[in-house]
Amino acid sequence: MKKIKYLFTLLACLFVHLSWAQNKPNIVLINVDDMGWKDVSYMGSKFYETPNIDDLASQGIIFMNGYAASANCAPSRACLMSGQWTPRHGVYTVGPSNRGKVEDRKLIPTENTWYLSKDFEIIPQVLQKNGYTTCHAGKWHVDDDPTGFGFDYNFGGGKNGHPISYYPPYKNVKSLEEEGDMYLTDLLTKKSIGFIEEAEKPFFLYFSTYAIHTPINPVRSLIPKYRAKEKDGGHKNVNYATMIENLDRNIGLLIESLKEKGVYENTLIIFTSDNGGLHGITDQKPLRAGKGSYYEGGIREPFFFVWPNKLKKPRTSDVQITNMDIYPTILAAAGIKDHQGNLDGDDLLPVLKSKNKKLERTLFWHFPIYLQAYVMKGFVPEHRDPLFRTRPGSAMRKGNWKLHYYFEDKGVELYDLASDLGEQNNIASQHPEVVKELMAELEQWWKETNAPIPTELNPKYQPQSK
């Protein structure tokens, strides 16, 4: 009798487990590298072609005001994975913080933390503890090995920020076997589809492509098509366009694999980019500048959510969101309620399900270091000055107000994004009361996050003569 009772108990537990596994959504997080706000055709590009991304976006919620928490790769990815502002983890850039010529830097910058500390519990670790099988494919860039941060599988991820080549041999792309002459993006997709096909329980796939980061290695079969195509303003780089179309094709294959397995309806798909497009190779107009800048072109991204079983009314939203919101949103979607860590983002499910039409809060960016500018043929810089993409400072957005503050000269820029999306007209002097209010909020945020403020003068600094 005891054996029969034990058997029934075991079967009941198995039934509960299977029911849980069936109800938990699969999660696919697509984080494209260096894709700008207008680098997809659904955002208005007439030169780049992204039919698969466009079709996917049309089935979900498109956020027109979607932001990365940083303007370049490693810090943005650290923010996404930890769900926390840059001052919390100290990753501000790629490599050292004293980039640019020493004689051009007025301040001693804050020392950069190169990699995310193991003290942080990030998205895959929480999901793994809650029954998910987890897979990373592509660029990692926040430490040496994704499997030390909760991923069961790793295809191509390491500390490197880009491949040496998209053509085999890929050289610095680890844990990825070469297969014939496959283009790197194609191989990462093939591996990811294999993972989806074999997954037997709810899965989390972080599809973090190296594309479309440099080197700009074209997909050769597509070159004639784009050479013959009419250029569209700042969208004219043929090789770059082939990389975008190839990425789009692979995303289409990835989505098709979900449908073939019969799990598409129960999969939450999140699409975004880690920072703006590389200005000079692509262009985000009307947004100003690009990657590495805290003007809109460096931080505003293509950003949408698709969940066919839950989000039944595709639409466009003007709610301002950040990639730090992805962490708490995933937790909510997966029904994980016992997370104890600090998260600076917000759960977006109420917005996604139309229960909340607004999300009242202020977004902040902090960059207490230097990031040098670059020279490119035919390139006209749109930064504050020609020497640096960003000098030490902070930025914030509250409603339609966008404020930039610089530590070197205590300079302030204020823009009304409702009427000046391109951040061309600094109206700080016309609205001193707004500047005062926003600066008070920014200073309070510095205190709350223990944000480092560089003040030490650089003895090697040589002011430029005007």
matplotlib code that plots the C-alpha trace (Angstrom):
import matplotlib.pyplot as plt

x = [0.0, 2.9, 4.5, 1.3, 0.9, 4.5, 4.0, 0.9, 2.9, 5.7, 3.3, 1.6, 4.9, 5.8, 2.5, 3.0, 6.5, 5.3, 2.5, 5.0, 7.3, 4.5, 3.3, 6.6, 7.4, 10.5, 12.6, 14.6, 16.6, 18.1, 20.8, 22.3, 25.7, 25.9, 22.6, 21.3, 17.7, 17.2, 19.3, 16.1, 13.6, 10.6, 12.1, 12.3, 15.5, 15.0, 18.5, 18.8, 16.4, 15.1, 11.8, 12.0, 12.7, 10.0, 7.5, 8.4, 8.1, 4.7, 3.4, 4.5, 5.0, 7.4, 9.0, 10.0, 11.8, 13.8, 17.3, 20.5, 21.9, 25.2, 26.5, 29.0, 29.3, 30.6, 28.8, 25.5, 25.7, 26.7, 23.6, 21.3, 22.5, 22.7, 19.6, 21.6, 23.0, 26.7, 27.8, 26.6, 29.0, 31.6, 31.8, 31.9, 33.7, 35.7, 39.3, 40.9, 39.1, 41.9, 41.3, 42.4, 45.5, 46.7, 47.3, 43.6, 42.2, 41.6, 40.6, 41.9, 39.1, 37.5, 39.2, 37.2, 36.1, 36.8, 34.5, 31.3, 32.0, 30.8, 29.1, 26.2, 23.5, 22.4, 19.5, 20.6, 21.6, 18.2, 16.5, 18.8, 17.9, 14.2, 14.3, 15.4, 18.0, 20.2, 22.2, 24.4, 25.3, 27.6, 29.2, 29.5, 32.1, 31.5, 34.0, 35.9, 33.2, 29.4, 29.1, 30.5, 27.4, 24.6, 24.7, 24.5, 25.7, 28.1, 28.6, 31.3, 31.2, 34.3, 35.8, 36.4, 34.3, 34.3, 35.6, 38.8, 36.9, 33.4, 35.0, 36.6, 38.9, 37.3, 40.5, 39.5, 35.9, 36.2, 34.1, 32.9, 33.9, 34.5, 32.1, 33.3, 33.3, 30.2, 29.9, 30.1, 26.5, 25.2, 27.1, 25.9, 22.3, 22.8, 24.1, 21.2, 18.6, 20.2, 19.8, 16.1, 15.4, 17.0, 15.7, 13.4, 12.3, 11.7, 14.7, 16.4, 18.4, 20.6, 21.1, 23.8, 25.2, 28.6, 27.0, 26.9, 30.0, 33.2, 35.1, 32.7, 33.0, 30.5, 28.3, 29.8, 26.7, 24.7, 27.2, 25.9, 22.4, 23.4, 25.8, 22.9, 20.5, 19.8, 21.5, 19.4, 21.1, 23.5, 22.6, 25.0, 27.6, 27.2, 29.2, 27.3, 24.0, 24.9, 25.7, 22.3, 20.3, 22.2, 21.5, 17.8, 17.7, 19.2, 16.7, 14.0, 15.4, 15.6, 11.9, 10.9, 12.6, 10.4, 7.4, 8.5, 9.0, 5.5, 6.8, 6.5, 3.2, 4.7, 7.9, 8.7, 11.0, 12.9, 14.7, 17.2, 20.7, 23.5, 24.2, 23.8, 25.2, 28.8, 28.5, 30.3, 29.4, 25.7, 23.5, 20.6, 19.2, 17.2, 19.1, 22.5, 25.8, 26.2, 28.0, 29.9, 27.9, 25.2, 23.2, 20.2, 22.0, 24.3, 21.8, 18.3, 17.7, 15.3, 13.4, 10.4, 8.7, 6.8, 4.8, 2.0, 0.2, 0.0, 0.4, -2.5, -2.7, 0.4, 1.1, 3.7, 4.4, 6.0, 6.8, 10.5, 12.2, 15.8, 17.5, 17.7, 14.0, 14.6, 15.7, 12.6, 10.3, 11.8, 11.4, 7.7, 7.1, 8.7, 6.7, 9.8, 8.9, 11.6, 14.5, 16.3, 18.8, 18.7, 17.2, 17.1, 14.8, 11.1, 8.8, 7.3, 4.5, 1.8, 2.9, 3.1, -0.4, -1.8, -2.7, -0.3, -0.1, 2.7, 5.8, 6.7, 10.4, 13.7, 16.4, 20.1, 23.4, 26.8, 30.2, 33.0, 35.7, 36.9, 36.2, 38.2, 36.7, 37.8, 38.6, 36.8, 36.8, 33.8, 32.7, 31.5, 31.6, 28.4, 29.8, 30.3, 33.8, 36.0, 38.4, 36.1, 32.9, 32.2, 34.0, 33.3, 29.7, 26.1, 22.9, 19.3, 15.9, 12.7, 9.6, 10.7, 13.6, 17.1, 20.0, 23.7, 26.1, 30.0, 32.4, 35.3, 33.7, 30.3, 28.7, 25.0, 23.0, 19.2, 17.0, 13.3, 13.1, 9.5, 10.5, 14.2, 14.8, 18.2, 19.5, 20.6, 19.3, 20.7, 18.0, 19.5, 19.8, 16.2, 14.9, 17.0, 14.2, 14.1, 17.9, 17.8, 15.1, 16.8, 20.3, 18.9, 17.4, 20.7, 22.7, 20.4, 20.8, 24.6, 24.3, 21.9, 24.1, 27.4, 28.3, 32.0, 32.6, 36.1, 37.6, 41.3, 43.1, 45.4, 48.9, 49.7, 46.7, 47.4, 44.4, 43.9, 44.3, 41.1]
y = [0.0, 2.4, 1.6, 2.4, 5.7, 6.6, 5.9, 8.1, 10.9, 10.5, 10.6, 13.7, 15.5, 14.5, 15.9, 19.2, 19.4, 18.7, 21.3, 23.8, 23.1, 23.5, 26.8, 28.5, 30.5, 30.0, 33.2, 34.4, 37.5, 38.9, 41.5, 42.8, 44.4, 48.1, 48.2, 51.8, 53.0, 53.4, 50.4, 48.4, 49.0, 49.1, 52.2, 53.9, 52.8, 52.5, 51.1, 48.3, 45.4, 43.6, 41.8, 39.1, 41.6, 43.8, 41.0, 39.9, 43.5, 43.8, 41.0, 42.7, 45.9, 48.3, 50.9, 54.1, 55.3, 52.2, 52.9, 51.1, 51.9, 52.8, 54.0, 51.2, 47.5, 46.1, 48.5, 48.2, 44.4, 44.5, 46.7, 44.4, 41.2, 42.7, 44.9, 47.7, 51.2, 51.5, 53.0, 49.8, 47.6, 50.1, 48.9, 52.1, 51.3, 48.8, 48.6, 51.6, 54.8, 57.1, 56.8, 59.6, 61.7, 62.5, 66.2, 66.5, 65.1, 67.8, 65.4, 62.1, 59.7, 57.2, 53.8, 51.4, 47.9, 45.8, 42.8, 42.1, 40.8, 37.3, 39.0, 39.8, 37.3, 37.8, 36.7, 33.2, 32.3, 33.1, 31.2, 28.2, 28.0, 28.0, 25.1, 26.7, 25.3, 28.2, 28.9, 31.8, 32.3, 35.0, 37.9, 37.8, 40.5, 40.9, 38.2, 35.2, 32.5, 32.7, 29.2, 30.7, 33.0, 30.5, 29.3, 25.6, 26.0, 28.6, 29.0, 31.5, 33.7, 35.1, 38.3, 39.5, 42.4, 41.4, 38.7, 39.1, 37.9, 36.8, 34.4, 31.2, 30.8, 33.2, 33.1, 34.8, 33.4, 30.6, 27.4, 27.3, 24.6, 25.8, 24.1, 24.5, 28.1, 29.2, 32.9, 33.5, 34.7, 31.7, 29.3, 30.9, 30.6, 27.0, 26.2, 28.1, 26.2, 23.0, 24.0, 24.9, 21.6, 19.6, 21.5, 19.4, 21.9, 25.7, 27.4, 30.7, 31.6, 34.7, 35.2, 37.9, 38.2, 39.7, 41.2, 44.0, 45.1, 45.7, 44.3, 45.1, 41.8, 41.6, 38.7, 38.5, 37.0, 40.2, 42.8, 43.2, 43.8, 46.7, 48.2, 48.6, 49.9, 53.6, 55.0, 56.6, 59.6, 58.2, 54.6, 53.9, 51.4, 48.3, 45.9, 46.9, 46.5, 42.9, 42.1, 43.5, 41.5, 38.3, 38.9, 39.4, 36.2, 34.3, 35.8, 34.6, 31.0, 31.2, 32.2, 29.5, 26.9, 28.0, 27.5, 24.1, 22.9, 24.2, 26.6, 29.9, 30.8, 30.3, 32.1, 35.6, 37.2, 40.4, 42.3, 45.1, 46.4, 47.1, 50.7, 53.0, 52.4, 53.3, 56.9, 57.2, 53.7, 54.3, 57.2, 57.6, 60.9, 62.7, 61.4, 63.0, 61.1, 57.3, 54.7, 56.1, 59.3, 60.1, 62.0, 60.0, 58.4, 56.6, 55.2, 54.9, 51.5, 49.4, 47.7, 45.4, 42.5, 39.7, 37.1, 35.6, 33.8, 36.9, 40.1, 39.9, 43.6, 44.6, 48.3, 51.0, 52.6, 55.9, 54.7, 55.2, 52.0, 50.8, 47.5, 47.2, 46.6, 43.3, 41.5, 42.2, 41.7, 38.2, 37.4, 38.4, 36.5, 33.4, 33.7, 34.1, 36.1, 35.3, 37.2, 39.1, 41.2, 44.9, 45.8, 49.3, 48.5, 48.0, 45.1, 46.0, 43.4, 45.9, 48.1, 45.2, 44.0, 47.5, 47.8, 50.8, 53.3, 55.3, 54.6, 57.7, 57.8, 59.4, 57.6, 58.3, 57.6, 58.1, 58.2, 59.5, 58.7, 59.6, 58.0, 59.3, 60.3, 58.6, 59.7, 58.3, 59.4, 61.6, 61.5, 64.7, 64.3, 65.2, 65.0, 68.0, 68.4, 66.7, 65.1, 62.9, 61.0, 61.5, 63.4, 62.7, 63.5, 62.3, 62.5, 62.1, 62.1, 63.1, 63.3, 65.1, 66.9, 65.7, 67.1, 66.6, 67.6, 67.6, 67.4, 69.2, 72.6, 72.0, 72.6, 72.0, 71.2, 71.0, 69.8, 69.4, 66.1, 66.8, 69.6, 68.9, 65.2, 65.9, 67.7, 70.7, 73.7, 73.9, 75.8, 75.6, 79.4, 79.8, 77.4, 77.9, 76.5, 73.2, 72.9, 73.5, 70.9, 68.3, 68.9, 68.4, 65.1, 64.1, 65.0, 62.9, 60.0, 60.3, 59.9, 57.0, 55.0, 56.2, 57.4, 58.5, 62.1, 62.8, 66.0, 65.5, 67.6, 66.0, 67.6, 66.7, 68.5, 71.1, 73.4, 73.9, 77.5, 78.8]
z = [0.0, 0.9, -2.5, -4.3, -2.4, -3.1, -6.8, -6.9, -5.2, -7.7, -10.6, -9.1, -8.8, -12.3, -13.6, -11.7, -13.2, -16.7, -16.4, -15.1, -18.0, -20.5, -19.0, -18.7, -21.8, -23.7, -24.0, -27.0, -26.4, -29.6, -28.9, -32.2, -32.0, -33.1, -34.9, -34.9, -34.5, -38.3, -39.4, -40.0, -42.8, -40.4, -38.9, -42.3, -44.0, -47.8, -48.4, -45.8, -46.2, -43.1, -44.1, -41.5, -38.6, -40.0, -40.0, -36.5, -35.2, -36.8, -34.5, -31.3, -29.4, -31.0, -28.7, -30.5, -27.3, -26.6, -25.1, -24.3, -20.8, -22.3, -25.7, -26.3, -26.1, -22.8, -20.4, -22.2, -22.0, -18.4, -17.7, -19.6, -17.9, -14.4, -14.7, -13.1, -13.8, -14.8, -11.4, -9.7, -11.7, -12.8, -16.4, -18.4, -21.6, -23.5, -22.2, -20.3, -19.4, -20.5, -24.2, -26.5, -26.3, -22.7, -23.5, -24.6, -21.3, -18.7, -15.9, -14.6, -15.5, -13.2, -13.6, -15.7, -14.6, -17.6, -16.8, -14.8, -11.3, -10.3, -7.4, -9.7, -10.3, -13.9, -16.1, -17.2, -13.6, -12.3, -15.1, -14.8, -11.1, -12.0, -14.4, -17.7, -20.0, -21.2, -24.3, -25.4, -29.0, -30.3, -28.5, -24.7, -23.9, -20.1, -19.0, -20.3, -20.4, -20.4, -18.8, -15.6, -15.5, -15.8, -19.4, -20.1, -23.7, -25.3, -29.0, -29.7, -26.6, -24.8, -23.7, -27.3, -28.5, -32.2, -34.4, -36.3, -39.3, -40.2, -42.7, -41.3, -39.6, -37.2, -35.0, -31.8, -31.6, -29.1, -28.5, -32.1, -34.5, -38.1, -40.6, -44.2, -45.3, -43.3, -42.6, -38.8, -38.5, -40.4, -38.2, -35.0, -36.3, -37.2, -33.7, -32.1, -34.2, -33.1, -29.5, -30.0, -31.7, -28.9, -25.9, -23.8, -21.2, -21.2, -22.7, -22.7, -25.9, -25.8, -29.5, -29.3, -32.8, -33.5, -36.6, -37.5, -35.6, -37.5, -39.4, -42.2, -44.0, -46.8, -47.7, -51.2, -52.9, -52.0, -53.1, -56.7, -55.4, -53.2, -55.6, -58.0, -55.4, -54.9, -51.8, -49.1, -47.4, -44.8, -45.7, -48.6, -47.3, -49.6, -47.4, -44.3, -46.0, -47.0, -43.3, -42.3, -44.8, -43.9, -40.2, -41.1, -43.1, -40.1, -37.7, -40.1, -39.9, -36.1, -35.9, -38.4, -36.2, -33.2, -35.4, -36.7, -33.2, -32.2, -29.5, -31.2, -29.6, -26.1, -26.7, -25.5, -28.1, -27.3, -30.0, -29.4, -29.9, -27.5, -28.7, -31.7, -35.2, -36.0, -37.3, -40.6, -41.7, -41.1, -40.1, -37.7, -38.8, -37.5, -34.4, -33.7, -33.8, -33.1, -31.2, -28.2, -28.0, -25.5, -28.1, -29.2, -32.1, -29.7, -27.3, -28.9, -30.4, -32.5, -29.6, -29.6, -27.8, -29.3, -27.3, -29.5, -26.7, -24.5, -26.5, -28.9, -30.1, -32.1, -31.8, -31.5, -28.0, -27.1, -23.6, -22.7, -21.9, -21.4, -21.8, -18.0, -18.1, -19.8, -16.6, -14.5, -17.5, -18.1, -14.4, -14.5, -17.7, -16.2, -13.0, -10.9, -7.8, -5.3, -6.8, -4.0, -5.9, -6.8, -10.2, -11.6, -14.5, -14.4, -15.3, -18.6, -18.7, -17.6, -20.5, -22.9, -21.9, -22.2, -18.5, -18.2, -21.0, -19.3, -17.3, -15.3, -14.5, -15.4, -17.4, -16.6, -18.3, -16.5, -18.3, -16.0, -18.6, -22.1, -25.4, -28.4, -31.7, -35.0, -38.5, -41.4, -45.1, -45.8, -42.1, -40.5, -36.6, -34.8, -31.3, -28.9, -30.1, -32.8, -30.3, -28.3, -28.9, -25.2, -22.5, -18.8, -17.9, -17.4, -19.3, -18.4, -20.0, -18.2, -20.3, -23.4, -21.7, -22.4, -20.3, -20.8, -18.1, -18.5, -15.6, -17.3, -17.6, -15.8, -19.2, -19.6, -22.7, -22.6, -25.5, -26.0, -27.9, -28.8, -31.1, -31.5, -31.8, -33.4, -30.3, -32.4, -30.3, -26.7, -24.8, -21.3, -21.0, -22.0, -19.3, -16.1, -13.9, -15.9, -15.7, -11.9, -11.4, -13.6, -12.1, -8.6, -9.6, -11.3, -8.2, -6.1, -8.5, -8.2, -4.4, -4.6, -7.0, -5.5, -9.0, -9.2, -10.2, -11.6, -10.3, -10.3, -12.9, -15.4, -15.1, -18.7, -20.1, -22.7, -23.5, -27.2, -28.4, -30.0]

ax = plt.figure().add_subplot(projection="3d")
ax.plot(x, y, z, "-o")
ax.set_aspect("equal")
plt.show()
